[in-house]
C-alpha cells in the first residue's frame, strides 16, 4: 500500500501513507486506474491520427477505418470495472489488516 502511495499518488512520507484508511486508498487506486485508461486512450488516439494515412492493407483499404477498431475506450472501462469488482472480495490479509485497525482504534495494541 505504501509503495503505491509513493509511486502513484505523490506521497513523500510514511505518515501520509499510513494516515489513509482503506476506503480512501481504494478511491485513489480507482482514480489512478481511470487515469491510466485515459492515458492509454490518448496514446492510441495519437497513434491513429499519425498513422491513419499509411496504415493500409494490400488492396489499399484503411486497416483501421474507425478509431474504435484500434482502441475501444468503453471496452477498456468495462474491463477495468470487472477487474475492480473482483478485487472488492476481501483477501485474508486485508481482513486481518481491518481487524488490526479496528482494534487499534479501540485502544488495543494490535497483538
N, C-alpha and C positions, 0 to 999 in steps of 0.2 A: 504494500500500500504506500509506504513512504517513498519508495523508488519512483512509483508513478507520479506522486505529488511533485517530486523534484524534476522528473523528466518532462512531464506534460503540462503541469499546472503552474509552473513558475515559482514554486515554493523554495525557500532558501534555508529554512531551519527545521529541525526535527519538531520543535514546538508547534510550528504551523501545521505540520502533517498530523501530529498526534491530537491536535485540537479538533480535527474533523470527526464528526460522527459518521456512521456507515451510510446514512441517507444522503448526507452532503457529498460524501465520496462517490457514491453511485451516480448522483446527479452530475458531478464533474466528469466522471468517466463517460457517461452518456453524451454529454456535451462535446467531449473530445472525439468520441466516435463519430458524431454527426459532422464535426469539423473535418475529420478525415474523409468522409464520404463527399463533402462539398469540395475539398481539395482535389480528390480523385476525379470528380466531375469536371472541374476546371482544367485539369491536365488533359483529360480526354477531349474536351471541347477545343482546346488549343491544338492538339494533335490532329483533330478532324479538320479544323479550319486551315491549318498549314499544309496538309497533305491531300486535301479534297481533290484538287486538280490532277494530281499524279497517281492516285490510287484507283487504277482501272484494271479490269481483267483482260484476258487475251482478245476479247471481242470489242474492247473499248468502252465497256459499260462501267459505271462507277461501282466500286466494291461496296462502299458504304454510302448508299444514296440518301439515307437519313441518318442523322446523328444517333438516334436511339438504337440503330443496329450496331454501332460501335460501343456505346455505353448507355445502359438503361438506368437512369437515376432512380426511378421509382422501385425497380427491382433491387437495387443496391440498398435502398432504405428498408425495403421489406426483409431482405436478408439480415440486416442489422437488427431489426425488431425481433426476428425469430431467434437470433443469437442471444439477445438480451433477455428474452423470456426464459430461455434455457438456463441462463446464469442466475435468474432470480431464485431458483431452487437452491436452498442453502447447503453449503458443504459442511461437513462435521467441524472443520477448523473455524469456519465463520460462526457456527452455533456456539462453539467453545469461547470464541472471542466475545460474542454478545453476552454470554453468561458472565464472563470476566468483567466486562464493562458495567453490567448491571450490579454485580457485587461491589465493584469499585465505587460506583455512585452511591451505594447504600452505606459506604464507610468501611467495607471489608478490605482486607489486604490482598485479595485475589489468589490466595493459596488454598 
